[in-house]
Amino acid sequence: MRVTGGYGGSGQPSDGGKDRSDPQAFRRGRRVGQIVRGRLVSPGPRGLFWVVVAGHKLLAALDHEPVPGRELVFRIEGLDPDLILRDITPPPSAADDPVLLLAALTEARSKFEALLHRLPPADAPLFVFQPEASPNLSSGQVAGVSDAAFTCQPAGVPDGTTPAAPAGASAGPLAGPASGPVLDLTLARTRFTAFCQNDAEAGQALARVRELVRLAGLVIPRTQGRPLYTPWMYPGLSQSEVLTLRTGSKTWSLRLFGRLPNAGRIAAVLTLDGSKAGYRLMLENPGMADAVIATLAQVRFGRRELAPVCLFAGGLPAEAASGFWARILAGAARPFTGLRLRV
């Protein structure tokens, strides 16, 4: 960034008073190589920009018009005859850019789920799954959700609204087909935990996903819920994501999203009030609704046994097709990525 004095790039004087660039005052006590912080204030005259660096307001020539207010880090490249500052602001990373975070999370999740073919089949003897002690992953870290956290409630599609029923969708309690076997989430979590503790590669891949989900939780508003990654919650589910939200002293909400081999993308909104549970089911392939409803007729988790009632079954709305996390993270404000400066 080349800083001008009292004159802009055209050689004409800049406005006086408080809007006068004073690089000479900035030079006092500075040395080449010194690191200083600053921020862009506003556009200035003749295509230049006002920046505040180390408390001094300067008029600078930039390569393009950036977003005001972004904190910048500069290294002093030259003091005389020209004052030259180089922007060394670190580029955004998954830790501070929601869009990069979403991309990293999607990639890490895909890498982990590519390893799940190693998970022994559900009908394998339980001793096959017995976990070994792991110094890196506790069972809680692997499972990713406590009994209390499982019983939660959000209400609708990713923006927190309840979607209207698509044409031809069913509303109200649905009897569904005959009940299938009990969906034992306690056993599923036990097997999943043991697998990730015994398979070092899977354990490390899962830890990466968990860390990115934790970072996502810092971005996703609390009113939307807490993100969890719990791929063990439904057989064959990939691209799993959960948002949990406590809505009362005994009421919770969960929003679940993922992809099933035959049903395609699927979303469910579960409301739990004490021992009562109801859910709204939305599928990319609505013809698979009866089959999915049958598997959810009886659910066991810890000491709790539930018979969730399907309140709605229909197609997946367009606004929910990308999942809950993606819509929230993609809509979050992104940090300014720094300046490309003429130096």
N, C-alpha and C positions, 0 to 999 in steps of 0.2 A: 504494500500500500504506500503510494507516494503522497506525502502530505504537502499541501500548499501553504504559503504564508498568507498575507493579507490579500492575495490575488488568486483568482480561479484559473482554470486552464486556458481561458481566452486572454489572459493578461489584464483583465479588468478588475478593479478593486472589489473585494467582497464587502458585504454590509458591515458597518462598524458596530461598536458597542459589544453587547454580549455575544453577537453572532460573528465576531471576528476570530479567525483562526490564528493561533499564536504558537507556532512550533518552537519559537525561541524559548518561551517559558518552559516548554516540555523538555528541551534539551538539557536544562540545568540539572546537574546531578545524575544524568543518565550516561550509560556507556553502551557501546556496541555489544550485542550478545545478551543483554538484559531481557528478562521476560516481564511483560506488563499485561495487564488485563484491561479490557475495554468493552464497549458495546456500541452498536449503531443507534443513532438517535433519530435522524430524519433525513430526507433528501435535502440537498443544499442547492445553491445557484449553479447554473450552467452545467448540469449533469453531475455535479460533485455531491458528496454526502458528508453530513456532520457525524462525527464519531467522538465519543468520550473515551480517552485512554488515560488511565492512571489519574483521573480527575481533571484532565485538560481536554477542552473541546477543540477538535481539529477538523479541518476541511480536507477531505481525502478523495482521490480518484479511485473508483472501484470498477471492476470488470462488468458487474451487472447489479441491478437493484435488488438488494437482499431484504429480509424481513427485519423491521426495527425491533430493538429490545433484546436480541440474541446476545448472550455474553460471549465474548471472543478473547482469545489468548494470542498475544503477539510477541515476536522476538525482534529486537531492534537490530536491523541489518546495516543501517547507516545513519549518521547524525549530521555530517557536513560533507559537501555543501547541501545535500538534500537529506531530509528526514525520511527514512524508509523503514517501514514496519512490515514484517512478514507474518501473515496469519498462520498460526500453528494450532488452531483450535482442533482438538481431537475429533475425528469423524464420529457420527452417531453409531452406536452399537445396539445389539439386542437389549441391552440393559436400559437404554434411554429412548429408543425409537420404537413405538408400538408396531409399526409395519415390519421393521426388521425382526422384532421379537416374534411376530406372527409367522414370518417365513422360517425363522430358526426353529420355532416350536413345531411347525408342520413337518420340517425335514427330520428333526430328532424323533418325533413320534413315528414317522414312517420307517426309520432305521430300526427302532425298537420293535415295531410290530412285524417287521420282516423276520425277526428271530422267534416269533411265537409258534412257528411250526414245530419247534423243539419241545414245546409244552406237551407232556404226556396226555393221552386222551382221558376224558373225564371218567371212563369206566376202568382205568388202571387201578391196581391195588394202591391203597393210600400210602403204604410204606415207600412207594416210589417217590412220593412227594415230600417225605419227611425232610425238613430243612436242616442244614448244617449251620453251625454258628458262623456268622459273618462279621468281621470287624468293621465293614463299611456300610452295611445296610441293616437297619433294624426292621422287624416285621411291620412296625408302624409306618416307617418310611416307604417300604415296598407296597403295602396295602394302600396307603395314600388316603385313607378315610376311616374315621372312627365310627362306632355304632351311632353316636349322636349326630355326627355330621351327615351320615347317610340319610337321616330322616329330615329332609328339607323341602323348601318350596319356592320357585319363582312362578310367575304367572304369564305364560304365553310365549311369544316369539322373542328373539334377542333384544328387542327394544323394550321389553317388559309389558307389551300389550298382548291381548288374547286375539289370535287371528279369527276372522270370520270363517264359518264352515264353508269349504268349497262346495260347488254344486254336486249333489249326489252323495254328500257325506252324511254320516249318521251322527245324530246328537242325542244326548240323554243316556242313561245307563244301558249298556249292551250286555245281553246274556252271553253271546259268543258261543263257540262250540264247546264240546265237553272238555273239562279240565285236563291238562296234561300233568306230568309229574311235578313235584315241588321244585321250584327254582331255589336251590340252597345256596345263598350268597355267602354264608359262613364257610362252607366247604370250598366254594370257588375261590374265595380270598385266601384260604389256607394253602390251596394248591398253587395259586399264583405266587404267593409269598415264597413258598419253598422253592419253586422253579427259579425265581430271580435271585435267591440267595445261593443256590447251587450252581447256577450258570453265570460265570464271571462276566462274560460279554454282555449278557442280557441285563445283569445287575448294573453295570456301568452305563449302558444305554438308557435304562430306566431312570437312573440318577440324573442324567442330563435332561430328560423330559421333565422330571420333577422340579429341577431348578428353574427351567424356563416357565413352567406353570406357576411357580412361586413368584417369578418376576411379573407374569401376567396378572397375578393377584394384586400387585401394587398399582397396576394401571386400570383394571376393571373397577368401576365404582362399586362401593359396598352395597348400594341399593340394587345392583344387578346380581349380587351373590358372590360366593367364593368359588373360584375354579378348582376342580379336582380332576385328576387323571386316574380313572378306575376301569381299565379294560376288562377286568374280571367280572364286571357286573352283569354281563349278558353273553351267553355263548356265541362265539363267532363274530362279535362286534369289533369293528376296526374304526379308526379315526375317532376314537371315543373322547367325549368331553362332557363334563358335568358342571353345572352351576348350582350351588346350594345356598339357600337363604332361610334364615329363621324369621318367621313372620309373627310369632306370638310365643307365649310361655310354653305352649305344648304343640305348636303348629310349625311345620317346616314346608319347604318347597324345593323341588329339584327340577332342573331342566337338563335333560339328557339328549345327546346327539351322537350319531355314529352311522356306520354303514354295515348292512347285513348282506350276505352273499346273494340272497334271492329277493329281499325286500328293497335293496338299494339304500339310499339315505333315509334315515328315520329320526324323528324327534319325538320326545315325550315330555309332558309337563305333569309332574306328580305332586299332589298335595297330600300331606299327612297330618292328621289331627288326632292325636292319641292313638287309638288302635284302628282308626278308620283311614283308608287311603283311596284316593280316586285319581285318575290320570286321563289326560287327553293325548291321543296317539295320532301322529301325522307321518305318512309314509310316501316315499317316492313312487312306490308300487302299491296303491291302496288295496289291490286284490290279495295282498298277503296279510291284511289286518287280522283276519280270524285266526290265522296260525300264530301270530305274535300274541294276540290276546289270550289264547289258550296257554301259552307258556308263562304268562303272568298271573294266572288264576290263583296260584298259591306261591307265596314267597316267604322264605325263612331267612332271617338275618339275626345272628346272635340268639337270644332267647325270644325274640319277637317273631310271630308268625302272622302274616297278613293275607288277606284276600282282596287285593286291589280291585276296584270297580272302574271299568272303562266308561268314561263319561262322553267321549267323543272319539270317532275314528274317521279319518279321511285323508285327503291328499296333503302333501307337504307344500306349504305356501312358499312362494318365491323368496320372500324375505327371510325364511328360515333355511333355505337350501344350502347355504354356505356354512351353517353351524352357528352356534351362539358366540363363541369366542371371536371368530373372524369378523363378524359385523361390529362387535364392540371395539376390538383393537384397531381395525381398519378405520373406524370413525374417530379414534382418539387423536388429539392434536399432536402433530409431529414437531420435533425441535428443528430449528433452522440448522442446515448442515454446514455452515461456514461460508466464507467468502473466497471467491477466486479473484485474486488481486493482481494488479499490475505492479511489479516491484522493480 
